[in-house]
Amino acid sequence: MVHKGLPVTKVFIIINEKTRKPAEDLVRRVMDQGCVVNMANHTVLIHRDGREIPIEDSAAPIRDGAGHVTGVVIVFHDDTERRRAQEAVRESENKLRIVTDFTYDWESWNSPDGRFLYVYRFR
């Protein structure tokens, strides 16, 4: 499939999965600033069939011999597995929290954000 001449925002449909708004135009930003750009969290790529693929993405300038920006390379990384693993850890922490909240011969220390730092069972 050839997309010559189309803006990248028409070729790759990328949105913020929380707000559902179109993501920033990485190519335009790299061309304007001339530096590497990383996309914000909660970004999804909309597949042609409508599936949403969670991604991490970045873009970097391509420079000519004189150092002028002549193009941009974009890298997409499918973030599905990392997010699944992260959710599994959250679920495990929640289960352990329930157990320790209702078991009185346990001691646990939590960080300010709710993560378990230490768990001890009295015997």
N, C-alpha and C positions, 0 to 999 in steps of 0.2 A: 504494500500500500504506500503510495507516494503522497506526501503532504507538503511538497515544496511550496514555499511562499506563504503558508498559513502560520499565524501566530502560535507559539507553543501552547498557549492557553486554550486553543481550539483542538490541538492534537492530543494533549494530555489533560484530561479533566481531573483536577485535583481540588479537593475541598477540605475544610476543617470539619471533622466529624461531629464536633460538639455544636458549632454555630450553623453548620450547613452552608456557610458562605464560601465563595471561591477563594482558593489560596492565593497568596501573593505570586506575581509573575517573577519567578526566579531568574529567568533569562534577562529580563529588563533590568532587574536589580544588579545582576553581575555586570551587564554592559555599562550601566550607569556608574557603579562603584568600583569596578575592576578588581573585586576581591571574591574569595570563596564565601558562599552563602549556604547556611544550613536552614532547613525548613523547621517551623515550629512543631511541637508535639501535636498529636491527634489529627494527623493528616491522612487522608485516604485518596487513593487513585480509583476513579470510576472506570471499570472495564467496559468495553463495547457492549457486553451482554448485561450490563447494569450492576454486576457484582462490585462490592466495595472492598478494596484491598488496602489494609493498613500499611503505610509505608513510612520509612525514614528516607529523606532525600536531601541532596545537596547539589550545588552547582559551582563550577569553577571556570575562570576565564581561560580562553586559549589565546596566546599572544604570538605576534609575529616576531621577527628578528629584532625589530626596533622597540619591542615591548608594548606595542599597541594591542588592545583587545580586539581580536578579529572574530571571535566566536565564543561559544559556551558549551561545556560538557556537563550533562546532568546525570546524576547517579541516583537510581531508585533502589531501595532495599526493602523486600517484603518483610514486614515486622510482625506477621501473624503469630509465628511460633514464640517469639519473645513475649508478646502480649498474653498468649495462653499460659506460658510458664509463670508470668507475673500474677495472673489471676489465680492460678493454682496455689501459689504461695499465700496470697491474700485469704483464700478460702481456708487453707490450713491454719493460718494465724487466727482466723475467726473461730474455728472449731476448738483450738487450744484455749482461746480466751473464754469460750463458754464453759469448758471443762474446769478451768482454774477459777472462774467466777463462782461456780457452784460446788467446788470441792474445797473443804476447809482445812485439809492437811497438806495443802500446796502453798508455796510462796512464789510469787512472780514479780519481776521488776519490769516496768514498761518505759519506753522512751516517750517523750512528749507527743510524738506522732502516733503512739499506740503500738509500736513494734515491741515484741518480747525481747528483753535483753538478758534475762536470767529466769530460769524456772527450777524450783526445787520441791521435791516431795518429801515430807517428813515421814519417818518410819518409826 
